[in-house]
Amino acid sequence: MNRTGDPVVILLAEDDPDDRLLTMRALDKSRLANELHCVEDGEELMDYLRQEGDYADPDAAPRPGLILLDLNMPRKDGREALQEIKTDPSLRRIPVVVLTTSQAEQDILRSYDLGVNAFVTKPVTFDDLSTAVTVLGNFWFEIVKLPPQEA
C-alpha cells in the first residue's frame, strides 16, 4: 500500500523460478499488502507494461507502481528492458528497483545511467532477503511519494 492506503501493484521480472518463489515468500513474510504480478523475461515484461499479447486484457496486467527487475534474463535482459522503460514517456515514471545477484560495478553504473531508481544485490539467505524486501517495502510504500497511477 502507498501512503494514501491504496494498494500498489508490484511487478517482479525474474526468470529463475527459485528466486521468484523466494522473493514472493519474502514479500508475503514482510506482510506488504500489495498485489504481485510476475513475468519471466524482458520481452514478457514489456508486453505486460504495454498490455500486449498475453497481457492485452488490462485486468490481467494492471499498471505497476513498482518494478523489481532482475538484470540477467533470457530473450531481453533487464538492462535492455530498463532502457526501454525509461525512454518510453508512458512508462518512465514507474519506479524500477534492480534486484539482482550481480555486484559488478559496470552493472551498477549502467543501471543508474539508464535511470534505475535503486540497485539492490540479492542477499544470499532467505532471512536476509526477507529483511531487504521489508526495508524496500517500507521505503517505497511508507516513505516515498510515488507518482500517481496512470492509465
N, C-alpha and C positions, 0 to 999 in steps of 0.2 A: 504494500500500500504506500501511497505517497503521503505527503503532509496534510493533504485535504481529505484523506481517508478513502480515496478512490483506488481501486486495485490497479497495479501497473503490470502489464504483461512483460514477462522476461522471455527472451528468445535465446536459447542455447544452441550455438553452432559448434558441434563436436562430433567427429567421425568415430571415435573409439567408444564402443558400447560400454566398456567397463568404466571409463572416465565419465561418460554420460550418466550412467547409473549412480556412480559415487557423487557426482555433482547434484543430481536430483535428490539423493538421500540427504546430502548436506543442506540443501535448500529446505527440505522438509524438516530436518532436525533444528534448523535455525528459526523455524516457525514463521517464516515470511508468508504472509497471506497474499501471495501473488500467483497468478496463472502462469504456468510454464509451458512453453512450446519448444520442441527440439527439431533441428534439422541436422543432416549428416555431412554436408559438404557445402562449398561456396556456391555452387550452382543452385542447390536447393534453397540456400539462404536467400539468394537474390530472387528466386521465384516466389518465395514466401513474402519478401518485402514488397515485391511488385504485384503480388496477388495474381500470379500467372501459373499456368499448368495445373498441377495438383492443388494449388492454393488459390485458384480463381474465385472460390467462394469466400467472401470477406469474413464469414463466421468461422471458417477453418483457419484463417490467417489474420487475427486481429493485430493491429499495429502495435509493435512492442514499444515499451517505454525505456527498455534497456536491452542491449545485445551483449551476451557473453560469447566471445569469439575465440576459437582455437585457431592458431596460425597454420598448423600443418594438417591440411585436409586434402582429400583427393579431388579430382576434376577441376576445381578452382580453389586455390588455397585462401587462407584467411587474409593474407596481405592483399591479394587481388580483390577480394570481396570488400575489404576495408576501403580500398581506393575507390571502388565503385560507389559505395555508400556515401563516402564523404565528398564526392564530386557530384552527387545527384541532389539537386535542390529540394526534392521532395523527401529525401531520406537523411540528409546530412546532420539534422538536428537530433537524431536519435543517438543517445549516448552509447558508446561502444567501449566495453572493457575487454581487453585481450586477456584471456585466461589460458595459459599455455605452459608446456613443460620447458620451453626454450628460455635460456638465460643469456643467450647470445646478445652482445652489445649491439650488433648490427640489426637484430630483430627489434630491440627496444627503440633504437634511434629511428629506424624506418617506420615503425608503428606510430610514433609520435609525429614524425614528418607527414604521415598520411592523415593525421587528425584524430588518432585514438584518444579517448578520454582518460584511460588508465591502463597500465600494463601490470599484470599480476602473474608471477610464476606460480604454477600449481604446486601446492605443498605435497609432500610425499605421502604422509599418513592421512587417514580419514579424519582423525580428530583435528589435525591442523587445517585440513580442507574445510571442515565444518566451521572452525573458528574464522577462517578467511572469508567464507561465504556470509557468516553472520556479520562480520565487520563491513563487508561490501554492502550487504542489505541495509544495515543501519546507516551507512554513509549515503547511499543512493536514494533511500526511501524515507529517511528521517531528517537528514541534514540538508541535502542538496535540493534546490528548487529546479525541478525538471521542466523542460518546455512543455506547453500544452499539447495534448494528443491531437494530431491532425488526421483527417480522413484520408 
